Amino acid sequence: MREEACSIPTDQVGNRHCTLARRIPAIALEKSGEGRNGREKLGLILHLAGGSDVEICGEGFNPRTVKVCHKGLYYFILAEDLPE
């Protein structure tokens, strides 16, 4: 896994917004905390609701995923789940 992909941006870096067409799975990106050496980590797998507005803000942890922001929280989703 690429370490830079698992960092939470400190400023707004997104350049593309989209609205999800359907409910999709997402992996939460949790903020760093004490005992983690200042590193973020992958969190729970959950779902983002259809109709949610997301901002694409970076590459994912592998070539099939992208990092998105939704309501100030960061997630990894499959690139194929983004609307065309």
N, C-alpha and C positions, 0 to 999 in steps of 0.2 A: 504494500500500500504506500502510495506517495504521501510523505509527511506533510508537504505544503498544502495538499488538498484538504487535510483535516484541520486546517486553521480557520478560525472565524475572523472575517475581515474586520478591521477597526474603523473603516470608513465605507461609505456606500460605493460598491464597485460594480453593481449590476448594470447591464446595458440592454437587457431584453426582458420585457414583461410578457406574461401570457396568462390565460385563464384555463385551468384544467378542465378538460371536456368530461372527465369521469373521475370517480374515486380511484386513487392510485396508492400503492405502498410507498413508504418513505422511511429512511433511516435517519433518526435524529442525530445531530451533531451537538454534543454537550460541551459546555464551556469548561475551561481548565479549572482545576481546584487544587487545594492543598493535597499533597501526596501524589500528584500526577506529574511532577516536574514541569508544571506550566503548560502541559499539552492538553489539547482537546481530545475527546474520545468519541467513538461511535456509541450511540445510545440505543434506545428502544426502536423496534420496527413498529410503525403505526401507519395510518392511512390519512392522506390529505383528501378532503372532500371535493367532489366535482363542483366546479364553479369557483374554486379558490383561485385567487390571484397570486401568482408567484413571480419572483424576480430571479432570473438566472444570473448567478454571480460567480461562477467559476467552474473549473473542471472537477470531475468526480475523483473518487479514489481508484477508479480503473477506467478504461476507455468506454465502457458502456454506461457510465453514470455521469451526472452533472450535479453541482451544488446549487441549491435554490434557497431563497429566503421567503418566508411566509410569516407575516405578522411579527417580524423581528427575530424569528427563530430560524435556524439553518438546518437543512436536510439534504440528504443525497437521494436522488430518484433516478430511475432508468431513463436515459435519453429518449428511448422509444416511447415513453409515456407522455412526452411533451406533444402538444398539438402542433400540427404542421404549419 
